[in-house]
Structures are given as C-alpha cells and as structure tokens.
C-alpha cells in the first residue's frame, strides 16, 4: 500500500512543480507572431480610444464650416469632414463606441450561449432537444426585419442599448452549440463521475467542474464574437440601420464619407483601415488562442 501512495505523491509533486496549463498556454501563445502583432494593434487601438482627449484637442462633434473638407495638415492630421469636424477626433472617439458595442454584445451573447449550452449539454434528453430547437428558431428568424420594426418604433436609428441587445440576442447560437458539444463530451469523464459520487449537485458540477474545462473553445469563440459584432455594427451603420449619425462610430464615419470617396478619400480610408486592423487583430488573437489552449498540443 505504501508503494502506490508514494507513486501518487511523487506524481502530484511533479505536477505541482511543473508549469500550469495557463502558463503553458501563454508560452504557446507568445510563439504566434501574428497574435503578438494582433495584441499590439488591439492594445494601441484601445489605448488611443481611451486617451482620445490627450491625443487631440478637438471635439468629435465641434462644427467648423469655414474649414470643411480640409486636407490633412499639421492642425488636422486626417483633415476635416463636410461640416468641419476633425476627422482624427471622430476616428478616436468613434473607437470608443464601436469597441464598447462589440465587447458588450459579446458579453451578452456569451452569457446566454454558455447558460443554455451548459444546460443542454449536461441535462440532455428533452431539455437538450428544446434548447436546440430554440437555436434553430433563432437562426431561422429574419432578424433584420425585427431591427427595422424596432427602428420604426423608436422613430429613427437604433440607440446604443438597442444595438447591443440586438447583436447579443442574435449572436449566442454558435457559442451555445460549442458549449453543448463540450459538455456532452465532458459529462461522462471520470472527474465528473467522481464529483457526482461525492454528492455534488448539478449546479456545482456544471459550473465548477465542467465549465472550467470547456473554457478554451469558449474564449476562442468569444474573441471571434467581438470581431463579428463590430463588423455587424459597422455594416448596419453603413446601411443606415445602425446607430444615429450624430454618434461618431467607424461605420457612421464611412457612411458619411461615401459622397466624398473620390474628392477626399481619407475620410473613408481612415475609419475603414482602423476597422480592418482591429478585426484582423482580433482574428489573429482568436486563432492563436485556439492553438494555445488546445490541451492535446505539447
């Protein structure tokens, strides 16, 4: 009896002395040069949006008709729009709204997807079937028509809260399916059976034992969800179904620059380039997270 105990103690000591799963994941993540570049770009974008008052003395809504459509200069590095508003200020402050919408929509969609996917995957049976039919219903629902009805009801464009709710309530289905698949795979594992044998309740097993082991695909999907929400918000703004035009967002900036794409292309290039760089950076990070958090890789 002493020999198995000694072997077990030695194994536990070796595991304790070795690097943790997250330390190994961080080491693998740093080897992805594209992901490191993405982290640098995303950090710069977030810092620029947060420190916008320090980077430009202009307000994004201050009008100056005497200097409308001014070319890039020392005073206005990105020029001005048709109302004389500083384009650099509008890009920086617009990043606050676009990033906020993408992040909050991801958090809302992730909360719904994790909750429903966990219940479906762990409970199985009719509960699983009910949740999956709900997923199919949301996927088949013409969401754009609901947005048009809501916009017509509010008498104009969608406010920020409505946009976040719209993107979040229709953006959880993919994560719910991923979480369900992970739970179906993990609920029969030995550590779950051990917790159940020790008297752990369903809630503790679902959120304390299984959920931490399913975090890798959840984090990857969440990263992609941020980029998807930002692209959706920008596209809706460009089509005229998004946030009010007086709110500076990257999508609204591209919409307002549409009439000046040939005479003053910087007005469209600047927000378009920032959107592209931010989304590509998030995709690089998500792709690296997928590899770094794969427990099967060495």
N, C-alpha and C positions, 0 to 999 in steps of 0.2 A: 504493500500500500504506500510505503514511503517513496518508492521509485516513481510511480505516476504523479504523486504530488510534487516531487522535486522537478519532474519534467514540466509539469504545468506552471510551476512557479518560475522556472527558467524561461519558458515561452512568454509568460506575462511580463517578466522583466525585460526581455528583448524587445517586445512590442512597446513597452513604456519608454525604453531608451531610444528607440528609433523615431524618425520624423513622423508627425501626424499626417493624416490624409490631406488636410488643408495646406500643410507645409509642402507636401509633395505636389499638390495641385498648383500652388503658387510657383514652385520651381519649374513645372512643365509649362505653365502659362507664360513665364518670362522668356522661354525659348522661342515663342512665336513673335517674330519681329513685327509682323503686321499687327498683331494685337497690342504690342507695346506702342507702335505708332498710333494705333487707334486710341489707346488710353491717353497719349499725349495730346492728340487732336481734341478728344472729348473733354479733357481737362481744361484745355485752352478755351474751348467754346463756353464751357460752364463758367470759368473764371471771368471771361470777357463779359458775359451777360450779367454776372453778379456785380462786377466792378464797373458797369457801364457809366455811372456818374463820374468816376475818376478818369475814364478814358476819353470822354467827350464832354465839352461844356454845354452842348446843345440839348434841348428837349426834343423828343421824337415827335411831338405834336405842335411845336412852335412854328408859326407860319411866317414866311418872309417872301411875299410875292415879288419884291424887287430883285431877288436873286433866284428866281425859279429856273429849273433845268440848268443850273450852273455846272460846268465841267469840273472834274476833280482838281483840287487845288490844295495848297497848304492849309487853308482855312477849313475847307470841306474836302477831306481826303477821297471821299466817294461821290462828291458832287451833291446836288440837291434835286428834289423831285419837282413835279409841276406846280406845287404850292410853296416851294422854297424851303421845305423841311430837309434838315441834314440827313443824308442817306446813311452815313455811318451810325448816327444815333439811332435811327429806325431799325437798322440791322441788329445792333447790340441789344436794344430794348425788346425788339421782336423775338430775340432768342429766349428771353425770359418766359414769354407766353408759350412759345412753341415747345420748349423743354418742359414747362410745367404741365401742359396738356398731355404730352407724351408720357411723362412719368406718372401722373395721377390716373390717366386712363389705364396704364399698365397695372398699377396697384389695384384698381377696382376690378379689372378683368381677372387678375391673378387671384384675388381673394375669392371671387365667385368660382373660378375654374378649379382651384385647389379644394375648396369645400365640397363642391358637387362631385368632382373626380374622386376624392377620397372616399366619400360615402358610397359611390357607385362601385368602386373597385374593391372596397373591403366588405360591404354588405352582400353584393352580388344579387342573384335572383331577380325578383320583380323590381327591387329598388334600382338595380343596375339597368334593367330594361327601361324603367321610367325616366331615369336621367339621360340615357342615350337617346330616347325619343325626344326629349326636350332639346338635346343638342341638335338633332336632325331638324326640329321645328325652327330653331333659331337660324340654322344655316340656310334653310329654305325660305325664310321670311324676307320679303323685299324691304330691307332696312332703309334704303334711300327714300322710299315713299313715306315712311314714318318720320324721317327727318324733315321732309318737305311739309308734312302736316304740322309738325311742331313749329317750324319756322313761320308758317302761315298763321298759326295760332298766336305766336308772340308778336306778329306784325312786322317782322324784319329778319335780320340774320340771327343765328343761334348764339346765345350768350355762352360764356366760358363754361359754366356749370353744365349746361345742356350738352355742349360738345363733349365734355369729359364723360358724362353719363352715357351719351350715345355710343362713343367709342368703346367704353368699358363694358357696357351691357351687351354689345355685339362682338366683343373681342376675346371672350373667355373660352370658346368652344374647343379650340385647338389644345389649350392647356388642360382642359378637363379630360380630353381623350388621352393625353400623355400621362397625366396623373393616374387615371383609371388603369391604364396598362401597367404602370409601375406597381400599383397596389395589387393587381391581380397576380403579378409575378412575386411580390414580396410577402403576401399574406400567408403563404404556405411555407415560408422559411423557418428554420429551426428557432431563431431568436423570437419570432412571433409566437410560435407554439409554446416556447418556454414562458414567455410573459403571460400567455393565456392560462397555462397550467398553474402559474403562481397567483392567479386570481385577478390579474389586471383587467380593468373594464375596457369596453370597446373604444371609448374616447381616448383613454391613455394609450392604447395600442396604436390607434390611428395617428395621433398627433405626436406621441412621444417616441414611439419605436419605429413606425414605418415611414412617417413623413421625413425625418432627417436623412434616411437612406434613399429617399426619392428626390432630394434637393438638387442633384446635378442636372437632370433634364428640366426641372422647373426653372432654375437660374438661366439656363440657356434660352428657354422659350421666353422668359421674361425680358431678356436682353433684346431678342428679336421683336417682341411686342412693343417695346419703346420705339424702335425704329418704324414699325408698321403704323403705330398711332401718329407719329409725327408726319409720315408721308400721307396718311389719310387726312389729317387736319389740313396740311398744305394743299392737297388736291381739292378738298371741299372749299377751302378759301378761294382757290383759283377759279373754281366753277361757280362761285357766287352763293354757295350753300353753307359757308362756314361762319367764322366769327365776323362781327361788324367791321366795316372797313376802317373805322376810326381807331381800332385796336391794332397796333403795329405787330404783325406776325410775318413770318417769312413767306407764307402763302399769300397774304394780302399785299405784301410788297411786290411780289411777282405779278399779281393781278393788276395792280395799279401801274406797273411798268410796261404792260402789254402794248399800249399805244405809242410807246417811245422806244421800242426794241431796236429800231434802225437808227434813230437820231441820237439816242442816249442809252446805249446798250448796257452800261454799267449798272443802271437801275435794276435790270433783271439779272445780270450776271452775278452781282454781289450776293443777294439772298439765295439764288439758285446754287451758287458754289458752296455757301455755308450749309444749306440743307444737304447737299450731296456729300460733303465731307463728314458731316455729323452722322448721317445714316450709314455711310460706308464704315466709319469708325466703330459704330455700334455693332454692325455685322461682323467686323473683324474680331471684336471682343467676344461676341457670342460664339463664333466659330472656334476661337481658342478655348473658351470655357468648355465647350463640348469635348474637346480633346483632353483638357487638363483635369476635368472631373470624371473622366472615364476610369473607373476603378480597375478595369481589365488591362489598362496600359501600364507599362513599367516606367 
